């Protein structure tokens, strides 16, 4: 098992936050490191991610999710579908404590981890659901629904569109942004914007895909 070198990880995080020009306080950065430590610890038993090295987790998971934070400017109520180990949901909740973040996953061991992180880090803005997103019903619809490496765009939109507030949008974190996925979107939905994402320390391709109802664009 790779060593969790908190000082080295803190340095990479600090540099990444500066490069991304995010206004994160020292306490928020400590929370992100606490979360990474829990992800690393639970991963040995629960297999939350195939990435085993904490430094790789920092780049491939934390910084990758942090790079998407500006896309949620103005959002107040967000749902992360297929949240898994909490990416990007927990990162968003820490970076944006003013924003309500709900996370849903069908795998109980994953939502148990999310609930544990919520408790240990005192994240009062987090809600966790264990069920299929198709079966979720909420009183307050979400103004943004997001996912990271969850499913085909068309399935993502089809399964969760009943939860999106009027005028809301989907923000999918993708590696590449395949044209065929965009073409298979349900009829009244379209890709409104496609933004390349620059992740500190990562050469791989990353994109944000913004999907909105055709009539609202």
C-alpha positions, 0 to 999 in steps of 0.5 A: 500500500502506498504511503499517505504523505499528508505534507506532500499531498498538501503541497500538491493540493495548494499548488493545484488550488492556486493554479485553478484560482479557487478561493479555498481557505486553509480549513477547506484544504484540510477537509479535502485532505481529510476526505482523501485520507478516508478515501484511501483508508476505506478503499482497501476494504471497499474498493471505491476506486481502482486508483491505489496511490494517494498522490494519483488520487490527488490528481486524478480525483481531487484536482480533477473534481476541483477543476469543475467547481467554477461550472457550478457558480450560481448553483444552490441545489446540486445532485451528483448521480452515481456518486461512487466515492464522492466525486465530484459531490464531496469535493463540491460540498467542501469547496462550496459550503453554501451549496446543498449537495445530494449524492445518489448511488445504488451500491450500499457500501459506497453510500455508507462511505459517503455517509461516514465522510459527511459525519466525520467532516461535519458536512451539514450541506450533504444528503446521501441516497441509496437507490436508483436515480430513476426511483428518487423523488424529492420535494425540491428539484435540483438546479444542476444535476452532475455526474462523473464517468457515470453513464452514456449522456443519453442515459444520464439525462433520461434517468434523472430529468424528472429531478431537474428544476425548470431552467436547470441544466446537466453538467457531465464530467467526461474524459472525451466528449463523444459526438455519438453520445451527444447525438443520442440525447432525448429529443428535447435536450441538447448540448448547450456548451462543451468546455475543455478542462485543464487539470493541474498535473494531468495531461489526459483529455477532460471535458465538461458537457453542459446539457439543457432543454432545447427551448431554454437555450 
